[in-house]
């Protein structure tokens, strides 16, 4: 019985659509996060004088807001993924389950 149910899920076109959409979107988010994170790390490694440049007359340097920006960017793209998962992916998952239970 379980093998039959699994076969119905895997052969469902909505399941294939769900897999493709999730994989594609996940790779784009991963790539964007890697560019932001590794870009910052490369700046730390190769352009410390730029990151050490003070902003105004205080003690804050350019590196501090950029580092916070990396963290904020991570939170933002996580939020984007969760919103998409709760709308598009959940709807497709419900359709797959309904199709498999028939």
N, C-alpha and C positions, 0 to 999 in steps of 0.2 A: 504494500500500500504506500509506504513512504517513498519508494523508488518511483512509483507512478506519479505521485504528487511532485516530486523533484523534476521529473521529466516534463511535466506540464508547465512548471514554472520556467525552466530553462528554455523551452521551445516557444514560450509566449513572446510575441513581437514587442510588447510593452516592456518586458524584462530586458530584452536586448537594447531597447531605446534607453531605458534607465541606466543600464551599464555604460552605454556609450556616452550619454550626457554627463554622468558623474565622473567618468574617467577623464573626459576632455576638459571639463571645468576644473577638476582637481589638478590636472597637469598645468593649466594656465595659472592657477593660484600658486602652485608650488614654484613654478618658474619665476613669477613676479616676486615671491618672498625671497627666493635665492638671490635674485638680482639686487634687491634692497639690502639684504643681510650681508652678502659677500661683498657688495659694493662698499658698505660701511667698513667691513673688516679690511678690505684692501686699502681704504683711506687710512685706517689706523696703522697699517703695516708700511705704507709707502709715502704718505703725505702728512706726517705728524705736525709739521709747522702750520699747515693749513688748518688742521683741527684745533691747534693751540692758539689760533688767532682770537684775540679777545673781541667780544661784542661790546662796544661802548667803552665806558671807563670802569666798569665793574670787573668781577672775576670770572664771569661766564664766558666760555669759549664757544666757538662754532661747533665743536665736537659734542657738547652737552645737548643742545637741542636736536642735533642729528641723531644721537643715540636714543633720545626719548622718541624721536620720530620713527625710528625702527620699531620700537615697542608699540607705539600707537598704530603703525601700519599693520603690524601683526594682529592686533585686536580688531582692526577694521576688516581685514580680509577674513578673519574667523567669523565675524558677524555676518559678512556677506555670504559665506558658505552656509552658515546655520539658517539664515533666512531662506536661501534657495532650497536647502534640504527640507525645511519645514513646509515649503509650498510645492515646488515642482517635484522633488523626489518623493515626498510623502504621497502626493496624488498618484504618481506612477506606481508606487509600491502598493497602494490600495487597489489599483486596477489589476495589477499582477496577481494579488491574493484572490480577488474576486474571480478572475479568470481561471485560476488553479483550482478553486473550490467547486467549479461547475462540473 
